[in-house]
Amino acid sequence: MSSLLDPDACYRAIQTKDVRFDGRIFIAVRTTGIFCRPICPAQTPKRENCTFFASAAAASEAGFRPCLRCRPELSPNLFALVGTASTVLRSLRLIAEGALDDGTVGELAARVRVGDRHLRQLFAKHLGTSPRAVAQTRRLLFAKQLLDETSLSITDVAMAAGFSSIRRFNAVIHKTYQRSPSELRSAQSKLGDATKTPEITLKLPFSPPYNWSAFVRFLSARVTPGLESLGSDFYRRAISLDGMHGVVEVRPVKEKHYLVASIRFPKVALLGQIVERLRRMFDLDANVAEITTHLRCDRILRPAISTLPGLRVPGTWDSFELAVRAILGQQISVAAATTHAGRLVEAYGERLVIEGVPWEESNLRFVFPQPEVLANADLTSIGIMRSRAFAITSLATAVAQDSQILTNFQNLDDAVQNLSKLSGIGEWTAQYIAMRALREPDAFPATDLGLLRAMEKLGHPVTKTQLLDVSQAWRPWRAYAAMFLWSSLDSTLLSMQEELSA
């Protein structure tokens, strides 16, 4: 059990069946050998029979098997107890992307700039388990979700979940659930047509609330023509991985604690990576209860927080794509940057092709250009200023030479410092990239004119230096504070805030 958990407090939490604790603790029952989510509908076990864990991986490593009733695989991926241990958070993101499917813990430690032994100690302290156990449990629970929610064949499920062989997959499933994969599968599941690229639909759980409307408002002016499409109840885009194309669509579900993703992609082994990218893009692993509790203490942010429950920081499908977009947005309007992004995609992006034919959806026509293509492109020919064109080609050259240049860093300061070494990337751009692409919760573009405008409209005019000083009280959640400030510029919201402040 993690040393950060208070057993008595955990037991009181499970007695309430409160959804706010879902993903924060897991309850293992010694008499049954099963571990559950705190919202499990089963009768609350006796206190003396309970052991509490900070992660599903820790419970699994201790020998407990996942509950088939509350399905721990659908628990939000919250790591609230990690607190400010950003090294653990970055490691968890890399593990979710498959860093330990083929790599070693030592290689993972090198990517987050710490020693192998130190990384293991951090995982033991904050999650009560090891990096390897986290990776194994992630594969197991994702496979269970695929068995329950898709019509993929058993072999495809094993590949998608990151298992090295079907024999290993069968053995792990049987050891954990005392059933074969076929026996676990829902009776309603039917195998799809293996000759076609399947459309796979999966639930993407989160800890409520989730402000879908605010997410749509933020992205509405930033959707790249030809690459993305957005409506009041959907987000859709073209994707490219390993040289193959696909399409993803995400929709909210009313009064449910999950989004629904529809994924069409030819290589099923990359399904786990696609899901993880979508989770980051929609900021589904944020513990909004903890974040808003902290930020609500600030009198400047309190009105915005009251009118924007469940606000998230919109991420991105691809770090390189977001970095290019950030450079395009330097010192021009969002609308102008979107126009330039559309021209860039049309001029240098590959035509979207699935199953050997162009995609039929007229709003999705291209995938984002590869770094190797933009490294040699004359972007001034499509109206991009020479300085920004040079910055983009320099970035593209750097990424083409080192694909991990945007992900290998020790902390926020390290990331901003390394990004600022690239031509044309200053403090604002580096902080914006860290905020949305690198998922750093404390990133804060303090020189942003929109933030200064928001402070003024909220009745607290400040200089750039003063804003940086004020933001210290918002740490370690300054990226969310920035989102509340940007969102407060909405005229409708402002009138609501004035009423709340009166």
C-alpha positions as CSV (number, residue, x, y, z in Angstrom):
1,M,0.0,0.0,0.0
2,S,1.3,3.5,-0.8
3,S,2.6,5.4,2.2
4,L,0.5,8.3,1.1
5,L,-2.9,6.6,1.8
6,D,-4.7,6.9,5.1
7,P,-6.7,3.6,5.5
8,D,-9.3,5.0,7.8
9,A,-10.0,8.0,5.4
10,C,-10.1,5.5,2.5
11,Y,-12.7,3.4,4.2
12,R,-14.9,6.4,4.9
13,A,-14.6,7.3,1.2
14,I,-15.8,3.9,-0.1
15,Q,-18.7,3.9,2.3
16,T,-20.1,7.0,0.4
17,K,-19.8,5.5,-3.1
18,D,-18.8,9.0,-4.1
19,V,-17.7,9.3,-7.7
20,R,-15.1,11.9,-6.8
21,F,-12.9,9.2,-5.3
22,D,-13.1,7.0,-8.4
23,G,-9.5,6.6,-9.8
24,R,-7.9,8.0,-6.6
25,I,-8.0,4.8,-4.5
26,F,-8.7,1.1,-5.1
27,I,-10.0,-1.3,-2.5
28,A,-8.8,-4.9,-2.3
29,V,-10.8,-7.4,-0.3
30,R,-8.7,-10.1,1.2
31,T,-11.5,-12.6,1.6
32,T,-12.4,-12.6,-2.1
33,G,-9.0,-11.7,-3.7
34,I,-10.7,-9.0,-5.7
35,F,-10.0,-5.3,-6.0
36,C,-12.7,-2.7,-6.8
37,R,-13.3,0.9,-7.5
38,P,-14.8,3.0,-4.6
39,I,-18.0,3.3,-6.6
40,C,-18.5,-0.5,-6.8
41,P,-22.2,-1.3,-6.3
42,A,-21.4,-4.4,-4.2
43,Q,-21.9,-4.3,-0.5
44,T,-19.2,-2.5,1.3
45,P,-16.8,-5.0,2.8
46,K,-15.8,-5.1,6.5
47,R,-13.0,-2.7,7.4
48,E,-10.7,-5.5,8.7
49,N,-10.9,-7.2,5.3
50,C,-9.8,-4.2,3.2
51,T,-6.5,-3.1,1.8
52,F,-6.2,0.2,0.0
53,F,-4.0,1.0,-3.0
54,A,-3.2,4.2,-4.9
55,S,-3.3,2.4,-8.3
56,A,-4.8,-0.6,-10.0
57,A,-1.3,-1.7,-10.8
58,A,-0.4,-1.9,-7.1
59,A,-3.5,-3.9,-6.3
60,S,-2.8,-6.3,-9.2
61,E,0.9,-6.7,-8.3
62,A,-0.2,-7.6,-4.8
63,G,-2.2,-10.6,-6.2
64,F,-5.7,-9.2,-6.4
65,R,-7.8,-9.6,-9.5
66,P,-10.0,-6.8,-11.0
67,C,-13.7,-6.8,-10.2
68,L,-15.9,-7.9,-13.1
69,R,-18.8,-5.8,-11.7
70,C,-17.3,-2.3,-11.3
71,R,-14.7,-2.9,-14.0
72,P,-11.5,-1.1,-12.8
73,E,-10.5,-0.7,-16.5
74,L,-13.1,2.1,-16.7
75,S,-11.8,4.0,-13.8
76,P,-10.5,7.5,-14.6
77,N,-6.7,7.5,-14.8
78,L,-6.2,9.9,-12.0
79,F,-3.0,10.2,-10.1
80,A,-4.0,12.8,-7.5
81,L,-1.8,11.3,-4.9
82,V,1.2,11.8,-7.0
83,G,0.9,15.5,-6.2
84,T,3.7,17.5,-7.7
85,A,5.9,14.5,-8.5
86,S,6.1,15.5,-12.2
87,T,8.7,12.9,-13.0
88,V,6.1,10.2,-12.1
89,L,3.4,11.9,-14.2
90,R,5.7,12.1,-17.3
91,S,6.7,8.5,-16.8
92,L,3.1,7.4,-16.6
93,R,2.3,9.2,-19.9
94,L,5.2,7.5,-21.6
95,I,4.2,4.1,-20.2
96,A,0.7,4.7,-21.5
97,E,2.2,5.4,-25.0
98,G,3.9,2.0,-24.8
99,A,7.4,3.0,-23.6
100,L,7.7,-0.3,-21.7
101,D,6.1,-2.5,-24.3
102,D,9.5,-3.0,-25.9
103,G,11.8,-0.7,-23.9
104,T,13.4,-1.1,-20.4
105,V,12.8,0.8,-17.2
106,G,16.3,2.2,-17.6
107,E,15.5,3.7,-21.0
108,L,12.3,5.2,-19.5
109,A,14.3,6.7,-16.7
110,A,16.7,8.2,-19.2
111,R,13.8,9.8,-21.1
112,V,12.7,11.6,-18.0
113,R,16.2,12.5,-17.0
114,V,16.5,10.5,-13.7
115,G,18.3,7.4,-12.7
116,D,16.8,3.9,-12.9
117,R,16.9,3.4,-9.2
118,H,15.4,6.8,-8.4
119,L,12.5,6.3,-10.8
120,R,11.7,2.9,-9.1
121,Q,11.8,4.6,-5.7
122,L,9.4,7.4,-6.9
123,F,6.9,4.8,-8.2
124,A,7.0,2.9,-4.9
125,K,6.5,6.0,-2.9
126,H,3.6,7.6,-4.9
127,L,1.9,4.5,-6.5
128,G,3.0,1.7,-4.3
129,T,4.3,-0.3,-7.2
130,S,6.9,-0.5,-10.0
131,P,7.0,1.0,-13.5
132,R,6.9,-2.5,-15.0
133,A,3.8,-3.4,-13.0
134,V,2.0,-0.3,-14.1
135,A,2.7,-1.2,-17.8
136,Q,1.6,-4.8,-17.3
137,T,-1.7,-3.7,-15.6
138,R,-2.3,-1.1,-18.2
139,R,-2.1,-3.8,-20.9
140,L,-4.4,-6.2,-19.0
141,L,-7.1,-3.6,-18.3
142,F,-7.0,-2.2,-21.8
143,A,-7.4,-5.7,-23.2
144,K,-10.4,-6.3,-20.8
145,Q,-12.0,-3.1,-22.1
146,L,-11.5,-4.2,-25.8
147,L,-13.0,-7.6,-25.0
148,D,-16.1,-5.9,-23.5
149,E,-16.6,-3.1,-26.0
150,T,-15.4,-4.2,-29.4
151,S,-15.8,-7.0,-31.9
152,L,-12.0,-7.3,-32.5
153,S,-10.7,-10.9,-32.7
154,I,-8.8,-12.3,-29.7
155,T,-5.6,-12.0,-31.6
156,D,-6.2,-8.4,-32.5
157,V,-7.1,-7.6,-28.9
158,A,-3.8,-9.1,-27.7
159,M,-1.9,-7.0,-30.3
160,A,-3.8,-3.8,-29.5
161,A,-3.1,-4.2,-25.8
162,G,0.6,-4.6,-26.4
163,F,1.1,-8.3,-25.6
164,S,4.0,-9.9,-27.3
165,S,2.2,-13.2,-28.1
166,I,-1.3,-14.6,-28.1
167,R,0.0,-17.4,-25.7
168,R,1.2,-14.8,-23.2
169,F,-2.1,-12.9,-23.5
170,N,-4.2,-16.0,-22.9
171,A,-2.1,-17.0,-19.9
172,V,-2.3,-13.5,-18.3
173,I,-6.0,-13.3,-18.8
174,H,-6.7,-16.7,-17.4
175,K,-4.4,-16.2,-14.4
176,T,-6.1,-12.9,-13.6
177,Y,-9.8,-13.7,-14.2
178,Q,-9.8,-17.5,-14.0
179,R,-11.4,-17.4,-17.5
180,S,-10.3,-17.4,-21.0
181,P,-10.6,-14.3,-23.2
182,S,-13.5,-15.9,-25.1
183,E,-15.3,-16.6,-21.8
184,L,-14.8,-13.0,-20.7
185,R,-16.2,-11.6,-23.9
186,S,-19.8,-10.3,-23.8
187,A,-22.3,-12.6,-25.3
188,Q,-23.5,-9.8,-27.5
189,S,-20.2,-9.2,-29.1
190,K,-19.9,-10.2,-32.8
191,L,-16.7,-10.4,-34.8
192,G,-16.4,-7.8,-37.5
193,D,-15.3,-8.1,-41.1
194,A,-11.6,-8.7,-41.0
195,T,-11.2,-7.6,-44.6
196,K,-12.1,-4.0,-43.8
197,T,-10.6,-1.3,-41.6
198,P,-12.8,-1.6,-38.5
199,E,-14.5,1.3,-36.8
200,I,-13.8,0.7,-33.1
201,T,-15.9,2.5,-30.5
202,L,-14.5,2.8,-27.0
203,K,-15.4,4.7,-23.8
204,L,-13.0,7.3,-22.5
205,P,-13.7,7.7,-18.8
206,F,-13.0,10.9,-16.8
207,S,-13.7,12.2,-13.3
208,P,-16.7,14.6,-13.5
209,P,-17.6,17.2,-14.3
210,Y,-16.4,17.8,-17.9
211,N,-17.1,21.1,-19.6
212,W,-17.6,20.0,-23.2
213,S,-19.0,23.4,-24.2
214,A,-15.9,25.2,-23.0
215,F,-13.7,22.7,-24.9
216,V,-15.7,23.4,-28.1
217,R,-15.6,27.1,-27.7
218,F,-11.8,27.1,-27.3
219,L,-11.2,24.9,-30.3
220,S,-13.9,26.4,-32.6
221,A,-11.6,29.2,-33.8
222,R,-8.5,26.9,-33.9
223,V,-9.8,23.9,-36.0
224,T,-7.5,23.5,-39.0
225,P,-9.4,23.3,-42.3
226,G,-9.0,20.0,-44.1
227,L,-7.5,18.3,-41.1
228,E,-10.2,18.7,-38.4
229,S,-13.9,19.2,-38.1
230,L,-15.9,20.4,-35.0
231,G,-19.5,20.6,-34.0
232,S,-21.4,21.2,-30.8
233,D,-21.5,17.5,-30.1
234,F,-18.4,16.1,-31.9
235,Y,-14.8,16.5,-32.7
236,R,-13.3,14.7,-35.7
237,R,-9.9,14.7,-37.3
238,A,-7.5,12.9,-39.7
239,I,-4.6,11.1,-38.1
240,S,-1.3,9.6,-39.3
241,L,0.9,7.0,-37.4
242,D,3.6,4.8,-38.8
243,G,2.9,6.1,-42.3
244,M,-0.8,5.0,-42.2
245,H,-3.8,7.2,-42.1
246,G,-7.0,7.0,-40.0
247,V,-9.9,9.1,-38.6
248,V,-11.0,9.6,-35.1
249,E,-14.2,11.1,-33.7
250,V,-15.0,11.9,-30.1
251,R,-18.4,12.8,-28.7
252,P,-19.8,13.5,-25.2
253,V,-22.5,11.3,-23.7
254,K,-25.2,13.1,-21.7
255,E,-25.1,12.4,-18.0
256,K,-22.3,9.8,-18.4
257,H,-18.8,10.0,-17.0
258,Y,-17.1,9.2,-20.2
259,L,-16.6,10.4,-23.8
260,V,-17.1,8.0,-26.7
261,A,-14.3,7.6,-29.3
262,S,-14.9,6.1,-32.7
263,I,-11.6,5.1,-34.3
264,R,-10.9,3.9,-37.8
265,F,-7.3,2.9,-38.3
266,P,-5.7,0.0,-40.2
267,K,-3.1,-1.1,-37.7
268,V,-4.8,-2.5,-34.6
269,A,-1.5,-2.7,-32.7
270,L,-1.5,1.1,-32.5
271,L,-4.9,1.3,-30.9
272,G,-3.6,1.8,-27.4
273,Q,-1.4,4.7,-28.5
274,I,-4.3,6.3,-30.3
275,V,-6.5,6.1,-27.2
276,E,-3.7,7.6,-25.0
277,R,-3.3,10.5,-27.4
278,L,-7.1,11.1,-27.3
279,R,-7.0,11.0,-23.5
280,R,-4.3,13.7,-23.5
281,M,-6.0,15.8,-26.1
282,F,-9.2,15.9,-24.1
283,D,-7.4,16.2,-20.7
284,L,-9.3,13.2,-19.3
285,D,-6.8,12.4,-16.6
286,A,-7.2,15.8,-14.8
287,N,-8.4,15.7,-11.3
288,V,-10.7,18.7,-11.7
289,A,-12.0,18.5,-8.1
290,E,-8.5,18.9,-6.7
291,I,-7.6,21.6,-9.2
292,T,-10.7,23.7,-8.7
293,T,-10.5,23.4,-4.9
294,H,-7.1,25.0,-5.0
295,L,-7.8,27.7,-7.5
296,R,-11.2,28.6,-6.0
297,C,-9.3,30.0,-3.0
298,D,-8.1,32.9,-5.2
299,R,-10.5,35.8,-5.3
300,I,-9.5,36.7,-8.9
301,L,-10.3,33.3,-10.3
302,R,-13.3,32.4,-8.1
303,P,-16.0,34.0,-10.4
304,A,-14.7,32.2,-13.5
305,I,-14.5,28.9,-11.6
306,S,-18.1,29.2,-10.4
307,T,-19.3,29.6,-14.0
308,L,-17.0,27.1,-15.7
309,P,-17.2,23.8,-13.7
310,G,-15.1,21.0,-15.2
311,L,-12.9,23.2,-17.4
312,R,-10.0,21.4,-18.9
313,V,-6.8,22.3,-20.8
314,P,-7.3,21.3,-24.4
315,G,-4.3,19.2,-25.5
316,T,-3.3,18.2,-29.0
317,W,-3.1,15.1,-31.1
318,D,0.6,15.6,-31.9
319,S,3.3,17.7,-30.2
320,F,5.0,18.7,-33.4
321,E,1.7,19.8,-34.9
322,L,0.9,22.0,-31.9
323,A,4.4,23.5,-31.9
324,V,4.0,24.5,-35.5
325,R,0.6,25.9,-34.8
326,A,2.1,27.9,-31.8
327,I,4.7,29.5,-34.1
328,L,2.1,30.3,-36.6
329,G,0.1,32.1,-33.9
330,Q,2.9,34.4,-32.9
331,Q,1.8,38.1,-32.8
332,I,-1.2,37.5,-35.1
333,S,-4.9,36.7,-34.5
334,V,-6.2,33.2,-33.9
335,A,-8.2,33.5,-37.1
336,A,-5.1,34.4,-39.2
337,A,-3.1,31.6,-37.6
338,T,-5.9,29.1,-38.5
339,T,-5.9,30.4,-42.1
340,H,-2.1,29.8,-42.4
341,A,-2.5,26.4,-40.8
342,G,-5.1,25.4,-43.4
343,R,-2.8,26.5,-46.2
344,L,0.1,24.6,-44.8
345,V,-1.8,21.4,-44.5
346,E,-3.3,21.7,-48.0
347,A,0.1,22.5,-49.6
348,Y,2.3,20.0,-47.7
349,G,0.0,17.4,-46.0
350,E,-0.6,14.0,-47.6
351,R,-4.1,13.3,-49.0
352,L,-6.1,11.3,-46.5
353,V,-6.4,7.8,-47.7
354,I,-8.0,4.9,-45.9
355,E,-8.4,1.4,-47.4
356,G,-6.6,2.6,-50.5
357,V,-9.1,5.3,-51.4
358,P,-9.4,9.0,-50.5
359,W,-11.6,9.5,-47.4
360,E,-15.2,10.4,-48.4
361,E,-15.7,13.1,-45.6
362,S,-15.3,16.4,-47.4
363,N,-14.2,18.3,-44.3
364,L,-11.3,15.8,-43.7
365,R,-8.9,15.8,-46.7
366,F,-5.4,15.8,-45.4
367,V,-3.1,14.6,-42.6
368,F,-0.6,17.0,-41.0
369,P,2.7,17.3,-42.9
370,Q,5.6,15.2,-41.6
371,P,8.7,17.0,-40.1
372,E,10.8,15.8,-43.0
373,V,8.5,17.5,-45.4
374,L,8.3,20.9,-43.6
375,A,12.1,20.9,-43.0
376,N,12.6,21.4,-46.8
377,A,9.5,23.5,-47.5
378,D,9.4,27.1,-48.7
379,L,6.6,28.3,-46.5
380,T,6.9,31.9,-47.7
381,S,5.2,30.7,-50.9
382,I,1.9,30.2,-49.0
383,G,2.0,33.6,-47.3
384,I,3.8,32.8,-44.0
385,M,6.3,35.5,-42.9
386,R,9.9,34.7,-43.5
387,S,10.8,34.7,-39.8
388,R,8.0,32.3,-38.8
389,A,8.7,30.1,-41.9
390,F,12.4,29.8,-40.8
391,A,11.3,29.0,-37.2
392,I,9.0,26.2,-38.5
393,T,11.6,24.7,-40.8
394,S,14.2,24.8,-38.0
395,L,11.8,23.1,-35.6
396,A,10.9,20.5,-38.3
397,T,14.6,19.8,-38.9
398,A,15.3,19.3,-35.2
399,V,12.3,16.9,-34.8
400,A,13.3,15.0,-38.0
401,Q,16.7,14.5,-36.5
402,D,15.4,13.6,-33.0
403,S,11.8,12.5,-32.8
404,Q,11.9,12.7,-29.0
405,I,13.2,16.3,-28.8
406,L,9.7,17.5,-27.6
407,T,9.3,14.8,-24.9
408,N,12.7,14.3,-23.3
409,F,12.9,16.8,-20.4
410,Q,13.2,16.6,-16.6
411,N,10.8,19.3,-15.6
412,L,8.9,22.4,-16.9
413,D,11.9,24.7,-16.6
414,D,14.0,22.2,-18.5
415,A,11.4,21.9,-21.2
416,V,11.0,25.6,-21.6
417,Q,14.8,26.1,-21.7
418,N,15.3,23.5,-24.3
419,L,12.5,24.7,-26.5
420,S,13.7,28.3,-26.3
421,K,17.1,27.2,-27.8
422,L,15.2,26.5,-31.1
423,S,15.1,29.4,-33.5
424,G,12.0,31.6,-33.3
425,I,10.7,30.1,-30.1
426,G,10.6,32.5,-27.1
427,E,9.2,32.3,-23.6
428,W,5.5,32.6,-24.7
429,T,5.7,30.0,-27.4
430,A,7.7,27.6,-25.2
431,Q,5.2,27.9,-22.3
432,Y,2.2,27.5,-24.7
433,I,3.8,24.3,-26.1
434,A,4.5,23.0,-22.6
435,M,0.9,23.8,-21.6
436,R,-0.9,22.1,-24.4
437,A,1.5,19.7,-26.1
438,L,3.7,18.5,-23.2
439,R,0.7,18.5,-20.7
440,E,2.6,20.5,-18.0
441,P,-0.1,21.6,-15.6
442,D,2.0,24.5,-14.3
443,A,3.0,26.0,-17.6
444,F,1.9,29.6,-17.9
445,P,2.5,32.0,-20.8
446,A,2.6,35.1,-18.5
447,T,3.3,37.5,-21.4
448,D,0.1,36.6,-23.3
449,L,-2.0,39.6,-24.1
450,G,-5.2,37.7,-23.7
451,L,-4.4,36.9,-20.1
452,L,-3.6,40.5,-19.4
453,R,-6.9,41.5,-21.1
454,A,-8.8,39.0,-19.0
455,M,-7.2,40.3,-15.8
456,E,-8.3,43.8,-16.7
457,K,-11.9,42.8,-17.5
458,L,-12.1,41.0,-14.3
459,G,-11.2,44.2,-12.5
460,H,-7.5,43.4,-11.7
461,P,-5.3,45.1,-14.3
462,V,-1.7,44.0,-14.1
463,T,1.6,44.3,-16.0
464,K,3.3,41.2,-17.3
465,T,5.7,41.1,-14.4
466,Q,2.8,41.6,-11.9
467,L,0.8,38.8,-13.5
468,L,3.8,36.4,-13.1
469,D,3.9,37.4,-9.4
470,V,0.1,36.9,-9.0
471,S,0.3,33.5,-10.7
472,Q,2.6,32.1,-8.0
473,A,-0.5,31.5,-5.8
474,W,-2.0,29.3,-8.6
475,R,0.8,26.8,-8.7
476,P,1.0,23.9,-9.5
477,W,-2.1,24.4,-11.7
478,R,-1.3,27.6,-13.6
479,A,-2.2,26.1,-17.0
480,Y,-5.7,25.7,-15.7
481,A,-5.7,29.2,-14.3
482,A,-4.8,30.4,-17.8
483,M,-7.7,28.5,-19.3
484,F,-10.1,30.1,-16.8
485,L,-8.7,33.6,-17.7
486,W,-8.9,33.0,-21.4
487,S,-12.4,31.6,-21.1
488,S,-13.5,34.6,-19.0
489,L,-13.1,36.8,-22.1
490,D,-16.4,35.3,-23.4
491,S,-18.9,38.2,-23.2
492,T,-21.7,36.0,-22.0
493,L,-19.5,34.6,-19.2
494,L,-18.4,38.0,-18.2
495,S,-21.9,39.2,-17.5
496,M,-22.5,36.1,-15.4
497,Q,-19.3,36.8,-13.5
498,E,-20.3,40.4,-12.8
499,E,-23.6,39.1,-11.3
500,L,-21.7,36.6,-9.1
501,S,-19.2,39.3,-8.0
502,A,-21.9,41.8,-7.1
